[in-house]
Amino acid sequence: MPVGENLLRSAKTIAVVGLSSRRSRPSYGVSEYMQSQGYRIIPVNPKEAEVLGEKAYATLEEIPVPVDIVDIFRQSQFVPEIVDAAIRIGAKGVWMQEEVVHEEAAQKARDAGLEVVMDRCILKEHRKLAR
């Protein structure tokens, strides 16, 4: 069973923290793929106005709709504040991309009832579901 399968099957909206409008960035390619699979992608990046046709927000708290997954494309040291924000907005899960690891923040998210996926690519895990 793919990691995060329940989260991927139930989610509709993914807030991508660190999503860049630069096509060469992994965050762009992964988000473009997830959008093509029917997920609504909401960019969270104070340096962007719009990415993939969606308005970008500076913080998770500014997003005006419910968020199912907070997908993190930031360095591990930024994870605790992102997890705190994900808990505050009532996200269902936190997804840390490959090489993004923060055990304490992950445990805090789990303790708050969020599903946590760490050090995994959401695109790769989604493709396993399609097989």
KOLNUTOR-924874 format. One line per field, with one value per atom (N, C-alpha, C, CB): residue in one letter; x negated, y, z negated. Coordinates in steps of 0.001 Angstrom, whole numbers, plus 500000, padded with zeros to 6 digits. Each point is the difference from the previous one (the first is absolute). Glycine has a CB too. Layout:
<sites>
residuo: [A,...] $
u: [X,...] $
v: [Y,...] $
w: [Z,...] $
</sites>
This chain:
<sites>
residuo: [M,M,M,M,P,P,P,P,V,V,V,V,G,G,G,G,E,E,E,E,N,N,N,N,L,L,L,L,L,L,L,L,R,R,R,R,S,S,S,S,A,A,A,A,K,K,K,K,T,T,T,T,I,I,I,I,A,A,A,A,V,V,V,V,V,V,V,V,G,G,G,G,L,L,L,L,S,S,S,S,S,S,S,S,R,R,R,R,R,R,R,R,S,S,S,S,R,R,R,R,P,P,P,P,S,S,S,S,Y,Y,Y,Y,G,G,G,G,V,V,V,V,S,S,S,S,E,E,E,E,Y,Y,Y,Y,M,M,M,M,Q,Q,Q,Q,S,S,S,S,Q,Q,Q,Q,G,G,G,G,Y,Y,Y,Y,R,R,R,R,I,I,I,I,I,I,I,I,P,P,P,P,V,V,V,V,N,N,N,N,P,P,P,P,K,K,K,K,E,E,E,E,A,A,A,A,E,E,E,E,V,V,V,V,L,L,L,L,G,G,G,G,E,E,E,E,K,K,K,K,A,A,A,A,Y,Y,Y,Y,A,A,A,A,T,T,T,T,L,L,L,L,E,E,E,E,E,E,E,E,I,I,I,I,P,P,P,P,V,V,V,V,P,P,P,P,V,V,V,V,D,D,D,D,I,I,I,I,V,V,V,V,D,D,D,D,I,I,I,I,F,F,F,F,R,R,R,R,Q,Q,Q,Q,S,S,S,S,Q,Q,Q,Q,F,F,F,F,V,V,V,V,P,P,P,P,E,E,E,E,I,I,I,I,V,V,V,V,D,D,D,D,A,A,A,A,A,A,A,A,I,I,I,I,R,R,R,R,I,I,I,I,G,G,G,G,A,A,A,A,K,K,K,K,G,G,G,G,V,V,V,V,W,W,W,W,M,M,M,M,Q,Q,Q,Q,E,E,E,E,E,E,E,E,V,V,V,V,V,V,V,V,H,H,H,H,E,E,E,E,E,E,E,E,A,A,A,A,A,A,A,A,Q,Q,Q,Q,K,K,K,K,A,A,A,A,R,R,R,R,D,D,D,D,A,A,A,A,G,G,G,G,L,L,L,L,E,E,E,E,V,V,V,V,V,V,V,V,M,M,M,M,D,D,D,D,R,R,R,R,C,C,C,C,I,I,I,I,L,L,L,L,K,K,K,K,E,E,E,E,H,H,H,H,R,R,R,R,K,K,K,K,L,L,L,L,A,A,A,A,R,R,R,R] $
u: [499150,500850,499110,501854,498402,499200,500100,500344,498566,499969,501003,497551,503238,500955,501200,498116,502164,501091,501343,498763,501576,501291,500095,500108,498801,499949,500196,498467,500822,500111,501385,497575,503046,501329,501091,499252,500588,501055,499803,500275,498510,499694,500535,497979,502386,500399,499088,502389,497178,499242,498639,502145,496810,498635,499373,499780,499842,499258,498520,501815,497491,498596,499126,500599,498761,499158,498633,501233,498413,498736,500155,498867,502373,500232,499458,502054,497110,499377,500615,497862,502163,500498,498906,501601,497207,498908,500185,498421,501777,500284,498896,501316,497464,498878,499996,498709,502111,500010,500847,499694,499854,500802,501419,497884,502264,501337,500976,498947,500564,500866,500454,498815,500225,500340,500926,497822,501889,500833,501406,497959,502140,501313,500789,499046,500255,500660,500592,498409,500835,500500,501229,497663,502227,501120,501242,498378,501424,501126,500629,498903,500265,500505,500779,498058,501726,500703,501287,497798,502564,501284,499955,500914,497906,499888,499958,498781,501808,499838,498698,502532,496587,498709,500063,498789,500872,499965,498554,502401,496988,498608,499892,499517,499492,499705,498547,501701,498134,498666,500142,499188,500247,500145,499365,500025,499127,499339,500770,497853,503256,500787,501384,498749,501787,501369,500957,499116,500398,500820,499076,501862,498536,499257,501021,497998,501783,500889,501455,498455,501737,501344,500731,500074,499258,500627,499328,500584,500219,499465,499090,502053,496809,499069,500248,498299,501444,500172,498655,502422,497385,498741,499917,499932,501226,500036,501177,498915,501018,501118,501263,498385,501443,501175,500812,498745,500641,500708,500892,498112,501727,500797,501457,497986,502941,501406,500850,499782,499618,500745,499332,500745,499998,499396,498870,502198,496762,498841,499920,498757,501093,499887,498549,502003,497095,498585,499158,500374,498701,498977,498735,501043,498564,498833,498824,501441,497486,498889,498787,500813,498888,498790,499086,501254,498436,499079,498983,501781,497119,498976,500559,498175,501255,500500,500101,499011,500091,500048,501268,497512,503184,501229,501257,498873,500960,501150,500812,498711,500667,500826,501032,498081,501533,500961,501081,498193,501454,500995,500984,498323,501176,500869,500947,498202,501274,500859,501128,498053,501621,501028,500983,498364,501146,500879,500999,498172,501363,500891,501037,498150,501407,500917,501105,498113,501565,501023,500829,498513,501168,500807,499738,501685,497087,499664,500127,498431,501824,500120,498640,502243,496798,498697,498890,501135,497644,498788,499131,500113,499411,499176,498666,502028,496899,498656,499326,499832,499733,499405,498674,501124,498283,498742,498938,500564,498723,498931,500506,498534,502774,500570,500419,500810,498458,500211,499946,498989,502034,499964,500865,499641,499705,500719,500887,498126,501375,500788,501260,497893,501958,501165,500989,498573,500901,500868,500816,498348,500998,500705,501046,497965,501704,500960,501236,498104,501673,501116,500850,498630,500708,500745,500807,498225,501155,500692,501234,497819,502156,501135,501016,498487,501255,500958,499765,501572,497290,499705,499260,499911,500350,499214,498693,502085,496814,498692,499278,499870,499616,499125,498706,501946,496921,498726,498984,500479,498735,498906,500515,498448,502685,500590,500503,500662,499269,500519,501471,497712,503137,501440,500328,500426,498818,500220,499696,499425,499440,499621,501008,497583,502862,500976,501349,498822,501566,501261,499934,500384,498482,499859,500133,498506,501045,500149,501486,497782,503052,501436,500630,500060,499424,500591,499702,499802,499217,499629,501060,497658] $
v: [498805,501195,501251,498751,502167,501226,500798,500074,500569,500855,501133,499432,500869,501103,499712,501491,497236,499642,500573,497914,501944,500523,501502,498165,502527,501445,500373,500184,499137,500295,499689,499530,499384,499633,500961,497628,502924,500861,501485,498330,502055,501425,500568,499647,501633,500748,501209,499243,501355,501244,499818,501312,499090,499892,501392,497605,502867,501253,499642,501135,499440,499664,501149,498554,501220,501022,499979,499795,501343,500089,499766,499245,500760,499803,501198,498598,501112,501029,499996,499787,501378,500087,499608,501825,497885,499591,498537,501689,498071,498646,498996,501039,499441,499105,499468,501246,499348,499594,498739,502409,496657,498797,500335,498799,502257,500344,500275,500947,499644,500322,498725,502206,496933,498772,499090,500161,499691,499150,500590,499260,502046,500643,499963,501484,498697,499933,498610,501732,497227,498630,499791,499202,501218,499781,500751,499696,501504,500766,499231,502188,497196,499235,498762,500820,498747,498833,500386,498847,502442,500430,500695,498156,502010,500699,501506,498030,502741,501446,500333,500415,500256,500389,501465,498287,501990,501383,500341,499866,501056,500375,500832,499951,499715,500790,500449,498721,502538,500553,501516,497909,502816,501462,500694,499854,499430,500607,499815,499611,499674,499717,500638,497840,502564,500523,498908,502314,496858,498937,498917,501635,497122,498863,498982,500383,499085,498972,500481,498217,503086,500551,500219,498895,500883,500193,501155,497546,503257,501095,499440,501391,499262,499580,500788,499391,499984,500623,500014,499233,501784,500126,498989,502427,497243,499069,499046,501719,497175,499051,500639,498125,502732,500614,500894,499917,500568,500887,499250,501577,497116,499219,499975,498562,501881,500138,498730,502319,496559,498742,498916,500641,498297,498910,499322,499646,499962,499346,498575,502226,496809,498606,499630,499431,500866,499656,501267,497690,502454,501044,499281,501490,498787,499369,500957,498699,500828,500886,499817,499940,501105,500081,501067,499250,500625,500935,499168,501816,498818,499291,499594,501283,497650,499414,500999,497865,503124,500932,500855,500053,500045,500793,499183,501427,497257,499111,500304,498270,501980,500212,501123,499175,501962,501096,499662,501633,497599,499591,499008,500362,498705,499035,500730,498216,502751,500776,500657,500411,500166,500655,498979,501805,497028,498944,499554,499239,500660,499646,501105,498666,502587,501132,500068,501235,498431,500099,498728,501579,497396,498786,499082,501282,498737,499085,498556,501718,497373,498580,499317,499964,500586,499367,500945,497886,501688,500726,499041,501518,498930,499171,500699,499030,500355,500556,499286,500567,500202,499436,499315,501772,497587,499274,500899,498548,500898,500673,501075,499545,500556,500904,499127,501713,498437,499150,500868,497989,501851,500666,499174,502328,496793,499041,500668,498423,502616,500656,500645,500416,500273,500636,498941,501967,496932,498912,499448,499424,500381,499481,500992,498685,502586,501032,499962,501446,498381,499915,498765,501196,497656,498766,500173,498624,501996,500212,500876,499758,501114,500886,499345,501969,496760,499265,500055,500443,500089,500062,498742,502512,497066,498920,500624,498647,500650,500538,499051,501195,499375,499275,500806,498993,500316,500709,499374,500614,500245,499559,499134,500092,500282,499269,501000,498065,501564,500847,499676,500133,500883,499805,499501,501811,498632,499551,498507,502304,497267,498581,499112,500670,499775,499210,499972,500605,500513,500027,499056,502381,497604,499103,498542,501679,497960,498617,499644,500163,500819,499759,499670,501548,499063,499857,498650,502452,496830,498703,498947,500569] $
w: [500000,500000,500000,498761,502159,500039,498693,502478,497190,498811,500204,499531,499439,500095,500873,499641,500625,500916,499554,500563,498159,499525,500208,498308,501418,500172,501472,498007,502870,501429,500549,500225,499288,500500,499526,500037,498756,499455,500311,498200,502137,500177,501303,498640,501311,501195,500195,499698,499176,500038,499334,499982,500754,499493,500003,500854,497969,499895,500089,498567,502407,500218,499505,501997,496860,499389,500676,497788,502809,500717,501494,497941,502569,501430,500777,499517,501458,500828,501394,498691,501939,501378,501012,499282,500228,500893,500372,498959,502332,500492,499672,501823,497976,499721,498569,501700,497437,498589,499811,499295,499844,499732,499524,499429,499774,499493,501137,497943,503141,501138,500711,500280,500052,500715,499210,501141,497581,499143,499893,498696,501092,499855,501300,498237,502886,501309,500210,500931,498697,500112,499106,500522,498215,499076,500472,498099,502449,500547,501171,499291,501548,501152,499559,501351,497396,499462,499268,499789,500282,499454,498658,501225,498210,498725,500247,498976,500119,500051,499279,500075,500619,499448,499597,501423,497324,499523,499643,499122,501638,499712,498720,502461,496712,498801,500122,498539,501876,500211,500067,501241,497790,499977,501206,497529,503220,501156,501301,498852,501096,501209,499910,500304,500848,500071,500468,500483,500454,500577,500541,500584,499207,500555,500487,498449,502747,500572,500052,499125,501108,500135,498694,502152,496722,498679,499270,499877,499439,499190,498919,500449,499360,498958,498723,501742,497124,498692,499278,499879,499308,499261,498863,500584,498814,498871,500148,498512,500773,499992,499454,499722,499270,499352,500934,497872,503191,500939,500980,499793,500310,500966,499542,500604,500284,499594,500100,500724,499657,500136,499155,502340,497312,499237,500784,498839,500446,500596,499445,500262,500641,499565,499676,501406,499528,499814,500087,500974,498094,500094,500469,498133,503111,500624,499848,501671,497696,499630,500902,497656,503109,500813,499410,502080,496650,499325,499248,499774,499838,499241,498638,501193,498266,498756,498849,500740,499190,498861,499988,500036,501105,500074,499680,501701,498150,499806,498735,501215,497604,498806,500139,498694,501874,500141,501033,499369,501655,501002,499378,501868,497347,499317,499036,500195,499060,499095,500775,498473,502683,500827,500556,500601,499802,500518,498936,501548,497215,498886,499800,498887,501134,499795,501056,498948,502309,501056,500125,501214,497985,500021,501180,498811,501708,501098,499517,501017,499921,499651,499927,501087,499678,500024,500412,500506,499148,500366,500788,497948,503203,500859,500188,501178,498313,500160,501164,497519,503457,501204,499693,501356,499636,499821,499376,501968,497074,499265,499032,501942,497888,498995,498820,501757,497128,498828,498746,501186,497963,498695,499058,501028,498210,499155,498951,500361,498977,498944,500569,498710,502417,500621,500491,500681,499849,500461,498833,501822,497040,498834,499505,499375,500641,499594,500908,499136,502164,500947,499711,501744,498030,499687,498716,501144,497850,498725,500173,498808,502206,500279,500941,499666,500709,500812,501494,498230,502199,501426,500436,499894,501325,500584,500485,500693,499131,500363,500951,497790,503301,500901,500064,501373,498437,499920,500949,497608,503052,500857,501151,498029,502521,501137,501030,498500,502767,501070,500228,501081,498843,500163,501411,498300,502701,501378,500112,500881,498600,500090,499271,500143,498685,499239,500725,497846,502768,500755,501203,499268,501399,501173,499591,501107,497686,499524,499860,498779,500866,499864,501348,498034,503027,501330,500643,500254,499172,500579,499811,499592] $
</sites>
